[in-house]
């Protein structure tokens, strides 16, 4: 990378604006034109565009952008629970909180040639938060956009209380697709999954790839760290790479459920698919002072890549 590119990174790679609620948003950009927008409402990535300006993430046209309501789309962060499995609100509470920029982030080892445009955020519980989840923590989030336009999210959760606590976690990633009936997922074949449409009963995936013709709400267990989502119509493949996240959530609400959600368009299920790097089957337990790290990397490649090429291409991750 030459000096001019380095100057570009320093001066214009990061821009801070405010939304109509006065909440800061951070725009990350690359010299080639890719971008990502992160809202301090939830620490949520709400946009990720490629070098041509094409949006890679789905955001509902009916999404409600007003705290404390979570935003429908992008990449909400689910912590300390996923679903309605406890006394807390669905998918936990950090996606509804206002995060702050972390002025003193810990050093994270990132490939310097890949991670140039980054923002570090931090969330700590308030006194009110501790009343309904009585555990002290520091949640640090780094969102990076590589020079190639790949999106990297690194979460670090540290237990700063005097007693252990357990949690579930997911990057609830809403991918934008051309038509859900034209999409397939590779990398989850033969895996066991919990079916949330059948009281979390455990099944084994039988198909060569996962395709969609009705509502799907599953947690695939002990999954590989590289998953591919192929969009035939757009001739592109999302490559999802993950660390510290053993499970993968696959969700599409289909027609009936879409009509029951006030912040989701009746027909929008056709243009989205959630594929989440997650830790759900076995809760993560941190002793006092311990830290957990979960990383997600999203990239897009031409669909001429097949799963065997993906395995070899990204083996070094």
C-alpha angles and dihedrals in degrees: 000000000000127000094261091057090048091053090049090054094051098046108034110011091096127044127175120209135161128242123223090275091057093251117141121250123192120214116203118196139182127214089250094056106261116136145184128197121208123192120209084218097095095344081266127167102223100174138027117176130183126229090277091055093251115149114241098185129066120235118180117242086225097049113140111230099193127101134269088030114088117237116248106231142016113067113317114189113232114208143181091002140014121218123352097308099127146021093284126089118279113291092004129273111276092087088063098048129093108244126204132223110263106233093184107040120175117252110268121193106238127162098260093213090059107036112057107128109056143150126200120209132182136198128191126178120261123222087260091051091054091059093068100028106027099199128107115222144156114224112194120187128189119191115190135181113204124218086255091055097254117148118228125187122186120186122192118186119188126190106226095169126093096249137054122264135187131215146171123228142194140169094219095209118193107199120199111232134179096233126347091222088061096053131093135179122220125193101050098080117135092009125134115244139186112234111215089192089062102046091276092298113172120245137166120240109246103179128095087232134359115259131173134239102136141015114313127191111162142146111214111207132222091359128181118264094244122062127173126210110194120202105194098190095052092037092227136118128213111217113205116196122181144177128197090012110102098176136061124210116208116192139169118158096206123201106311098047092042090062091053095056114086093202096049130074117242093240100030094099086081092065101045144060128180115217109170133191100220150160106218115126095060116031116231112241122201124192119214109296095012123127133208126203128201122180132193127186123187125192137162125224133172113277090242084088113094128201093263090055091047091054093053095036094055100030091114093062 
